[in-house]
């Protein structure tokens, strides 16, 4: 029997205690269940290769395809990502939730991202079938990094992209991911669980992109942050400085209107970043 996480139990309890309004987002929404917020942060990165000043990076996280998110939301998110014309797309885990059935469905809703696209696994992918999820992503032409790194040539300069596997299920190995990697230039990290940022090399001009928290799922100021700290998730949403590096925690796309779990004050998110030389 798979037990729900403490975060899920908290979300369920809070959902039962409040009446959840339907949130309409004017920036990026479909009809009803398809809504999400399109965020466009600028990140000022010390050590950024000058060629990458203005580089655009899209992040989609926690898709929970199947019962965890309406198909229309994922399709619209892919469309929004392509419309932003990013140079790179990052998929930061939790493609499925509890069942293997949606794995075969992944290409129907997630295929078609036009920029070079890379992914890491999340805890739910490992709970279900990380190998099967990886195989589908590779068939779509997306790279999957599991405690490894790759060099991506963008705008005439090399970008080092690290993929650290999921920490929640103890698959994380930062040392392996960074072994023999470049120690300067543009260096980005994908890691599903935000606390992985605590274990990255300090003061290394890294930008880490994570998800996992759903922005708290039910976001009530102070209360949600206290509850997340008790669940050993001190990084809930948005941008943080961690040991001299930067961490962005994406709110993800799954669990929302029309799904078994609802959100409050934490809309689904597609993030389009612009990197700037600090």
Residue frames relative to the residue before (quaternion, step in Angstrom):
aa qw qx qy qz dx dy dz
X 1.0000 0.0000 0.0000 0.0000 0.00 0.00 0.00
X 0.2812 -0.7619 0.5601 0.1633 3.61 -0.82 0.96
X 0.2771 -0.7832 0.5379 0.1432 3.55 -0.67 1.11
X 0.4973 -0.6338 0.4860 0.3389 3.61 -1.02 0.63
X 0.5284 -0.6224 0.4716 0.3333 3.56 -1.17 0.58
X 0.6548 -0.4956 0.3858 0.4205 3.56 -1.29 0.28
X 0.6135 0.5498 -0.3508 0.4453 3.58 1.06 -0.72
X 0.6706 0.4945 -0.3036 0.4621 3.59 0.97 -0.85
X 0.6343 0.5233 -0.3342 0.4606 3.59 1.01 -0.76
X 0.6330 0.5262 -0.3225 0.4674 3.57 1.03 -0.84
X 0.6653 0.5112 -0.3076 0.4488 3.56 0.89 -0.96
X 0.6568 0.5169 -0.3161 0.4489 3.57 0.96 -0.84
X 0.6593 0.5140 -0.3077 0.4544 3.56 0.98 -0.86
X 0.6800 0.4770 -0.2956 0.4720 3.57 0.92 -0.87
X 0.6242 0.5489 -0.3430 0.4376 3.57 1.02 -0.76
X 0.6631 0.5042 -0.3048 0.4618 3.55 1.04 -0.74
X 0.6981 0.5027 -0.2677 0.4339 3.56 1.16 -0.55
X 0.7754 0.2834 -0.1579 0.5419 3.57 1.18 -0.36
X 0.4376 -0.6453 0.5488 0.3017 3.55 -1.27 0.39
X 0.2660 -0.8094 0.5088 0.1234 3.57 -0.58 1.14
X 0.2828 -0.7646 0.5520 0.1752 3.61 -0.63 1.04
X 0.4709 -0.6127 0.5360 0.3398 3.53 -1.24 0.38
X 0.2398 -0.7912 0.5522 0.1076 3.55 -0.73 1.10
X 0.1609 -0.7760 0.6042 0.0832 3.57 -0.78 1.04
X 0.1355 -0.7918 0.5921 0.0644 3.57 -0.82 1.00
X 0.3686 -0.7758 0.4745 0.1929 3.56 -0.66 1.13
X 0.6258 0.5753 -0.3494 0.3942 3.59 1.13 -0.51
X 0.8005 -0.0781 0.0982 0.5861 3.59 0.86 -0.94
X 0.3249 0.7384 -0.5381 0.2443 3.56 -0.37 1.20
X 0.3097 -0.6935 0.6079 0.2315 3.49 -1.25 0.45
X 0.7000 -0.3916 0.3240 0.5016 3.55 -0.96 -0.85
X 0.8607 -0.0193 -0.0055 0.5088 3.58 -0.62 1.11
X 0.8759 0.1030 -0.0359 0.4699 3.53 -0.53 -1.26
X 0.6304 0.5853 -0.3395 0.3804 3.60 1.12 -0.38
X 0.4721 0.7267 -0.4310 0.2514 3.60 1.18 -0.24
X 0.1259 0.7325 -0.6679 0.0380 3.52 -1.33 0.52
X 0.4473 -0.6621 0.5229 0.2969 3.55 -1.29 0.27
X 0.2543 -0.7367 0.6086 0.1490 3.56 -0.98 0.90
X 0.0798 -0.8046 0.5884 0.0112 3.58 -0.40 1.24
X 0.1399 -0.8084 0.5704 0.0388 3.58 -1.08 0.74
X 0.0197 0.8399 -0.5416 0.0308 3.62 0.51 1.14
X 0.2861 -0.6823 0.6376 0.2146 3.51 -1.33 0.50
X 0.1286 -0.7889 0.5984 0.0552 3.56 -0.90 0.95
X 0.2112 -0.7718 0.5905 0.1053 3.56 -0.74 1.10
X 0.0813 -0.8564 0.5069 -0.0542 3.53 -0.34 1.35
X 0.3303 -0.7223 0.5722 0.2045 3.61 -0.58 1.08
X 0.8011 0.2864 -0.2104 0.4816 3.57 -1.02 0.78
X 0.4053 0.7160 -0.4777 0.3080 3.58 1.25 0.04
X 0.4917 -0.6297 0.5012 0.3323 3.57 -0.95 0.81
X 0.5402 -0.6520 0.4111 0.3378 3.64 -0.79 0.93
X 0.6106 0.5644 -0.3515 0.4303 3.59 1.10 -0.62
X 0.7082 0.4632 -0.2516 0.4697 3.59 1.20 -0.51
X 0.3872 0.6823 -0.5159 0.3440 3.58 1.20 0.29
X 0.7770 0.2420 -0.2154 0.5397 3.58 -0.54 1.20
X 0.4030 0.7140 -0.4786 0.3143 3.60 1.26 0.03
X 0.2240 -0.7850 0.5677 0.1065 3.58 -0.95 0.90
X 0.0719 -0.7978 0.5980 -0.0285 3.53 -0.83 1.12
X 0.1895 -0.7740 0.5956 0.1010 3.58 -0.80 1.02
X 0.0893 -0.7892 0.6060 0.0457 3.57 -1.07 0.77
X 0.0308 -0.7410 0.6708 -0.0048 3.51 -0.99 1.03
X 0.0031 0.8242 -0.5642 0.0487 3.57 -0.83 0.94
X 0.8580 0.1637 -0.0874 0.4790 3.54 -1.34 0.35
X 0.0759 0.8459 -0.5219 0.0795 3.55 0.74 1.07
X 0.0751 -0.8412 0.5304 0.0735 3.61 1.09 -0.70
X 0.0316 0.8455 -0.5292 0.0641 3.54 0.89 1.04
X 0.6511 0.4420 -0.3810 0.4853 3.53 -0.94 0.95
X 0.8381 -0.1052 0.0968 0.5264 3.58 -0.80 -1.01
X 0.6532 0.5677 -0.3152 0.3895 3.61 1.15 -0.47
X 0.8028 0.0483 -0.0207 0.5939 3.61 1.20 -0.32
X 0.5098 -0.6339 0.4764 0.3336 3.61 -1.00 0.71
X 0.5780 -0.5961 0.4290 0.3558 3.60 -1.00 0.77
X 0.6418 0.5607 -0.3319 0.4044 3.57 0.95 -0.90
X 0.6259 0.5377 -0.3468 0.4459 3.59 1.05 -0.69
X 0.6677 0.4894 -0.3067 0.4696 3.60 0.94 -0.88
X 0.6467 0.5176 -0.3213 0.4589 3.59 0.93 -0.85
X 0.6671 0.4911 -0.2960 0.4756 3.57 0.98 -0.85
X 0.6254 0.5375 -0.3358 0.4553 3.59 1.08 -0.71
X 0.6336 0.5127 -0.3246 0.4798 3.59 1.00 -0.79
X 0.6460 0.5192 -0.3088 0.4665 3.57 0.99 -0.88
X 0.6677 0.4984 -0.3000 0.4645 3.60 0.95 -0.88
X 0.6325 0.5265 -0.3304 0.4621 3.57 1.01 -0.78
X 0.6735 0.4828 -0.3027 0.4708 3.60 0.88 -0.87
X 0.6407 0.5413 -0.3284 0.4343 3.58 0.99 -0.80
X 0.6499 0.5189 -0.3115 0.4597 3.60 1.14 -0.62
X 0.2736 -0.8058 0.4792 0.2148 3.59 1.33 -0.23
X 0.0999 0.8144 -0.5630 0.0992 3.59 0.66 1.06
X 0.4966 -0.6302 0.5067 0.3153 3.54 -1.31 0.33
X 0.7887 0.0940 0.0003 0.6076 3.56 1.23 -0.54
X 0.1444 -0.7711 0.6142 0.0859 3.58 -1.11 0.73
X 0.1382 -0.7839 0.6037 0.0440 3.54 -0.96 0.99
X 0.1250 -0.7685 0.6262 0.0412 3.56 -0.92 1.01
X 0.1101 -0.8743 0.4725 0.0145 3.57 -0.22 1.28
X 0.8252 -0.3989 0.1382 0.3753 3.51 0.64 1.23
X 0.7686 0.3176 -0.3188 0.4548 3.50 -1.48 0.32
X 0.0762 0.8108 -0.5668 0.1248 3.52 0.50 1.26
X 0.7665 0.1801 -0.1050 0.6075 3.58 1.18 -0.59
X 0.4362 -0.7122 0.4880 0.2535 3.61 -1.25 0.03
X 0.8290 -0.1237 0.1106 0.5341 3.63 0.22 -1.22
X 0.7534 0.3917 -0.1867 0.4941 3.58 1.18 -0.51
X 0.4929 -0.6463 0.4998 0.2992 3.58 -1.20 0.59
X 0.5115 0.7015 -0.4054 0.2861 3.58 1.13 -0.58
X 0.6997 0.4735 -0.3102 0.4359 3.67 0.82 -0.79
X 0.4769 0.6866 -0.4560 0.3053 3.64 1.14 -0.31
X 0.6811 0.4816 -0.2900 0.4692 3.57 0.91 -0.88
X 0.6376 0.5505 -0.3038 0.4451 3.56 1.26 -0.47
X 0.4540 0.7303 -0.4336 0.2692 3.60 1.19 -0.40
X 0.7020 0.4713 -0.3124 0.4331 3.66 0.70 -0.93
X 0.6129 0.5801 -0.3550 0.4023 3.59 1.09 -0.58
X 0.7880 0.2950 -0.1573 0.5171 3.60 1.09 -0.59
X 0.7653 0.3974 -0.1923 0.4685 3.61 1.10 -0.62
X 0.5264 0.6327 -0.4242 0.3777 3.62 1.18 -0.24
X 0.7027 0.5160 -0.3329 0.3594 3.55 -1.27 0.35
X 0.4180 0.6647 -0.5093 0.3522 3.61 1.16 0.19
X 0.3531 -0.8190 0.4268 0.1496 3.53 -0.55 1.21
X 0.6648 0.4683 -0.3087 0.4934 3.62 1.09 -0.58
X 0.6552 -0.4540 0.3866 0.4638 3.61 -1.21 0.22
X 0.0931 -0.8306 0.5482 -0.0292 3.56 -0.71 1.14
X 0.0341 -0.7959 0.6037 -0.0300 3.55 -0.93 1.01
X 0.1549 -0.8065 0.5697 0.0328 3.55 -1.15 0.69
X 0.1427 -0.7135 0.6684 0.1542 3.50 -1.44 0.28
X 0.5281 -0.6253 0.4759 0.3219 3.53 -1.29 0.38
X 0.2846 -0.7309 0.5932 0.1813 3.54 -1.29 0.54
X 0.7192 -0.4417 0.2987 0.4454 3.56 -1.26 0.10
X 0.6678 0.4970 -0.3179 0.4539 3.61 0.95 -0.80
X 0.5909 0.5514 -0.3724 0.4562 3.60 1.11 -0.56
X 0.6712 0.4693 -0.2923 0.4937 3.58 1.02 -0.79
X 0.5966 0.5526 -0.3690 0.4501 3.61 1.04 -0.65
X 0.7590 0.4011 -0.1901 0.4764 3.57 0.95 -0.95
X 0.6921 -0.3916 0.3298 0.5089 3.61 0.38 -1.22
X 0.1659 -0.8300 0.5259 0.0841 3.58 0.24 1.25
X 0.6186 0.5458 -0.3464 0.4466 3.59 1.04 -0.72
X 0.6747 0.4942 -0.2986 0.4598 3.59 0.91 -0.88
X 0.6341 0.5151 -0.3250 0.4765 3.58 1.02 -0.80
X 0.6481 0.5272 -0.3146 0.4506 3.58 0.93 -0.91
X 0.6488 0.5294 -0.3197 0.4434 3.58 0.92 -0.88
X 0.6630 0.4938 -0.3106 0.4692 3.60 0.96 -0.80
X 0.6474 0.5141 -0.3257 0.4588 3.60 0.95 -0.81
X 0.6540 0.5076 -0.3119 0.4662 3.57 0.95 -0.84
X 0.6231 0.5401 -0.3362 0.4550 3.60 1.02 -0.76
X 0.6698 0.4841 -0.2905 0.4824 3.58 1.13 -0.64
X 0.5640 -0.6207 0.3787 0.3915 3.58 1.27 -0.09
X 0.5259 0.6249 -0.4088 0.4073 3.58 1.26 0.30
X 0.4060 -0.7020 0.5273 0.2537 3.57 -1.03 0.75
X 0.1595 -0.7678 0.6139 0.0905 3.56 -1.12 0.70
X 0.1257 -0.7971 0.5898 0.0313 3.56 -0.75 1.10
X 0.0057 -0.7838 0.6197 -0.0404 3.55 -0.79 1.08
X 0.7941 -0.2227 0.0715 0.5610 3.55 -0.07 1.38
X 0.5714 0.5388 -0.3729 0.4940 3.51 0.91 1.05
X 0.2213 -0.7524 0.5931 0.1819 3.56 -1.30 0.01
X 0.1377 -0.7657 0.6215 0.0921 3.52 -1.30 0.33
X 0.3657 -0.6953 0.5716 0.2367 3.54 -1.27 0.42
X 0.0941 -0.7877 0.6086 0.0178 3.57 -0.75 1.10
X 0.2800 -0.7614 0.5640 0.1539 3.58 -0.78 1.04
X 0.1090 0.7967 -0.5801 0.1300 3.58 -0.49 1.21
X 0.8497 0.0165 -0.0549 0.5242 3.57 -0.90 0.97
X 0.7191 -0.4853 0.2427 0.4341 3.55 1.02 0.86
X 0.7246 0.3566 -0.2355 0.5407 3.60 1.24 0.16
X 0.5247 -0.6465 0.4631 0.3037 3.56 -1.19 0.60
X 0.1069 -0.7414 0.6597 0.0597 3.54 -1.14 0.80
X 0.2427 -0.7597 0.5849 0.1477 3.58 -0.84 0.95
X 0.0883 -0.7968 0.5977 0.0035 3.53 -0.73 1.14
X 0.1630 -0.7893 0.5895 0.0530 3.55 -0.73 1.16
X 0.0994 -0.7740 0.6216 0.0682 3.54 -1.09 0.73
X 0.0954 -0.7948 0.5989 0.0219 3.57 -0.45 1.25
X 0.4449 -0.7155 0.4739 0.2562 3.56 -0.76 1.05
X 0.7387 -0.4873 0.2694 0.3799 3.53 -1.32 0.40
X 0.3514 -0.7534 0.5253 0.1816 3.55 -0.88 1.01
X 0.5723 0.6137 -0.3781 0.3910 3.60 1.09 -0.64
X 0.7623 0.3190 -0.1725 0.5361 3.59 1.05 -0.78
X 0.5095 -0.7008 0.3773 0.3269 3.57 1.32 0.42
X 0.4265 0.6729 -0.4868 0.3582 3.57 1.04 0.85
X 0.4663 0.7091 -0.4135 0.3297 3.57 1.32 -0.10
X 0.1071 0.7612 -0.6347 0.0798 3.59 -1.04 0.90
X 0.2002 -0.8223 0.5258 0.0855 3.55 0.13 1.34
X 0.6340 0.5505 -0.3379 0.4252 3.57 0.94 -0.86
X 0.6628 0.4941 -0.3089 0.4702 3.59 0.93 -0.84
X 0.6480 0.5341 -0.3252 0.4348 3.59 0.95 -0.83
X 0.7538 0.3993 -0.2044 0.4802 3.59 1.01 -0.82
X 0.4350 0.7202 -0.4550 0.2918 3.61 1.22 -0.12
X 0.8599 0.0208 -0.0731 0.5047 3.56 -0.86 1.10
X 0.4354 0.6963 -0.4647 0.3310 3.61 1.15 0.50
X 0.6074 -0.5278 0.4297 0.4097 3.61 -1.18 0.41
X 0.3143 -0.7769 0.5250 0.1482 3.55 -1.05 0.80
X 0.7450 0.2689 -0.2065 0.5745 3.58 1.24 0.27
X 0.6194 0.5253 -0.4169 0.4081 3.55 -1.32 0.10
X 0.7177 -0.4038 0.3237 0.4660 3.56 -1.29 -0.25
X 0.0654 0.8054 -0.5803 0.1015 3.57 -0.63 1.15
X 0.0379 -0.8037 0.5919 -0.0485 3.54 -0.57 1.25
X 0.2020 -0.7809 0.5853 0.0821 3.55 -1.14 0.75
X 0.1507 -0.7314 0.6554 0.1129 3.54 -1.15 0.76
X 0.1651 0.7586 -0.6163 0.1318 3.58 -0.89 0.95
X 0.4539 -0.7235 0.4358 0.2838 3.59 -0.50 1.10
X 0.7765 0.3238 -0.1785 0.5103 3.60 0.79 -0.97
X 0.5008 -0.7043 0.4148 0.2847 3.62 -0.66 1.07
X 0.6414 0.5436 -0.3655 0.3993 3.69 0.87 -0.69
X 0.4568 0.6585 -0.4620 0.3798 3.60 1.24 -0.14
X 0.5733 0.6102 -0.3770 0.3961 3.60 1.11 -0.63
X 0.5945 0.5796 -0.3611 0.4245 3.61 1.13 -0.58
X 0.7418 0.4240 -0.2118 0.4745 3.59 1.14 -0.62
X 0.4706 0.6612 -0.4509 0.3715 3.58 1.26 0.13
X 0.6288 -0.5121 0.3956 0.4311 3.62 -1.17 0.40
X 0.4143 -0.7445 0.4593 0.2512 3.63 -0.67 1.01
X 0.8544 0.1387 -0.1068 0.4892 3.54 -1.28 0.56
X 0.4178 0.7351 -0.4269 0.3207 3.55 1.05 0.84
X 0.4817 -0.6902 0.4205 0.3388 3.61 1.26 0.32
X 0.3699 0.7370 -0.4791 0.3009 3.56 1.09 0.72
X 0.1512 -0.7186 0.6628 0.1467 3.53 -1.30 0.47
X 0.1359 -0.8006 0.5825 0.0349 3.55 -0.67 1.17
X 0.1714 -0.7773 0.6018 0.0654 3.56 -0.92 1.02
X 0.0323 0.8139 -0.5738 0.0846 3.57 -0.65 1.16
X 0.2104 -0.7446 0.6134 0.1582 3.53 -1.38 -0.03
X 0.3987 0.7941 -0.4330 0.1515 3.54 -0.55 -1.33
X 0.7581 0.4373 -0.2321 0.4245 3.62 0.77 -0.97
X 0.2631 -0.7585 0.5296 0.2739 3.60 1.19 -0.58
X 0.5966 -0.5900 0.3476 0.4184 3.56 1.17 0.57
X 0.6989 -0.4053 0.2536 0.5319 3.54 1.28 0.37
X 0.3346 -0.7612 0.4730 0.2914 3.58 1.33 -0.37
X 0.7430 0.0299 -0.0002 0.6687 3.57 0.77 -1.08
X 0.0589 -0.8504 0.5228 0.0002 3.60 -0.15 1.24
X 0.0670 0.7559 -0.6418 0.1103 3.51 -0.49 1.32
X 0.5011 -0.6867 0.4206 0.3170 3.62 -0.50 1.13
X 0.8163 0.1800 -0.2188 0.5033 3.52 -1.10 0.94
X 0.7157 0.4551 -0.2816 0.4487 3.61 0.60 -1.08
X 0.6811 0.4880 -0.3006 0.4556 3.58 0.83 -0.96
X 0.6669 0.5017 -0.3113 0.4545 3.59 0.91 -0.88
X 0.6335 0.5160 -0.3331 0.4707 3.59 1.02 -0.72
X 0.6652 0.5042 -0.2991 0.4624 3.57 0.94 -0.90
X 0.6582 0.5059 -0.3137 0.4609 3.57 0.99 -0.80
X 0.6206 0.5272 -0.3446 0.4672 3.58 1.05 -0.66
X 0.6271 0.5211 -0.3326 0.4739 3.58 1.03 -0.74
X 0.6939 0.4336 -0.2547 0.5154 3.57 1.17 -0.63
X 0.4849 -0.6982 0.4002 0.3424 3.58 1.32 0.33
X 0.5359 0.5497 -0.4351 0.4704 3.53 1.02 0.92
X 0.0559 -0.8567 0.5119 0.0305 3.62 0.34 1.18
X 0.7003 0.4062 -0.2592 0.5268 3.60 1.22 -0.38
X 0.1586 -0.8607 0.4830 0.0286 3.55 -0.27 1.31
X 0.7861 -0.1697 0.1816 0.5659 3.60 0.80 -1.00
X 0.7978 0.3299 -0.2226 0.4530 3.55 -1.18 0.57
X 0.7341 -0.4633 0.3313 0.3697 3.52 -1.39 -0.33
X 0.0335 -0.7814 0.6229 -0.0174 3.55 -1.04 0.92
X 0.3019 -0.6622 0.6390 0.2490 3.52 -1.40 0.31
X 0.0118 0.8063 -0.5876 0.0673 3.58 -0.70 1.11
X 0.8412 -0.1475 0.0566 0.5171 3.58 -0.50 1.22
X 0.7395 -0.4323 0.2269 0.4635 3.56 0.97 0.86
X 0.6492 0.4370 -0.3258 0.5305 3.58 1.29 0.15
X 0.4346 -0.6739 0.5188 0.2964 3.58 -1.28 0.05
X 0.1018 -0.7711 0.6274 0.0372 3.53 -1.15 0.76
X 0.0694 -0.7678 0.6349 0.0516 3.56 -0.96 0.90
X 0.1679 -0.7842 0.5939 0.0648 3.56 -0.80 1.10
X 0.2562 -0.7910 0.5470 0.0970 3.54 -0.45 1.31
X 0.4778 -0.6949 0.4629 0.2730 3.60 -0.99 0.81
X 0.4367 -0.7345 0.4362 0.2818 3.59 1.24 -0.20
X 0.4901 -0.6873 0.4769 0.2451 3.53 -1.36 0.21
X 0.6898 0.5248 -0.2850 0.4094 3.58 1.09 -0.58
X 0.7737 0.3094 -0.2975 0.4660 3.51 -1.44 0.37
X 0.4672 0.6494 -0.4797 0.3604 3.56 -0.16 1.25
X 0.8281 -0.1744 0.1321 0.5162 3.57 -1.20 -0.52
X 0.8210 0.2306 -0.1816 0.4897 3.55 -0.91 0.92
X 0.6615 0.4504 -0.3139 0.5109 3.60 1.26 0.09
X 0.6913 -0.5025 0.3050 0.4201 3.62 -1.18 0.33
X 0.7620 0.2535 -0.1734 0.5701 3.60 1.14 -0.48
X 0.2581 -0.7890 0.5436 0.1241 3.56 -0.96 0.86
X 0.3791 -0.6941 0.5656 0.2335 3.52 -1.35 0.32
X 0.0446 -0.7564 0.6501 0.0570 3.51 -1.28 0.48
X 0.8489 0.0379 -0.0541 0.5244 3.58 -0.70 1.07
X 0.7139 0.3627 -0.2404 0.5487 3.56 1.20 0.42
X 0.1161 -0.8421 0.5253 0.0394 3.55 0.50 1.24
X 0.5734 -0.5320 0.4780 0.3997 3.59 -1.19 0.44
X 0.1792 -0.8198 0.5429 0.0317 3.58 -1.10 0.73
X 0.0673 -0.6892 0.7162 0.0870 3.47 -1.33 0.67
X 0.1493 -0.8151 0.5572 0.0537 3.59 -0.69 1.07
X 0.0989 -0.7572 0.6447 0.0349 3.55 -1.03 0.94
X 0.1356 -0.8261 0.5461 0.0316 3.57 -0.32 1.28
X 0.1599 -0.7172 0.6635 0.1410 3.52 -1.28 0.54
X 0.2625 -0.7742 0.5597 0.1361 3.56 -0.71 1.10
X 0.0780 -0.7955 0.6009 0.0082 3.55 -0.94 0.96
X 0.4874 -0.6370 0.5061 0.3172 3.55 -1.08 0.71
X 0.3813 -0.7320 0.5170 0.2272 3.57 -0.80 1.02
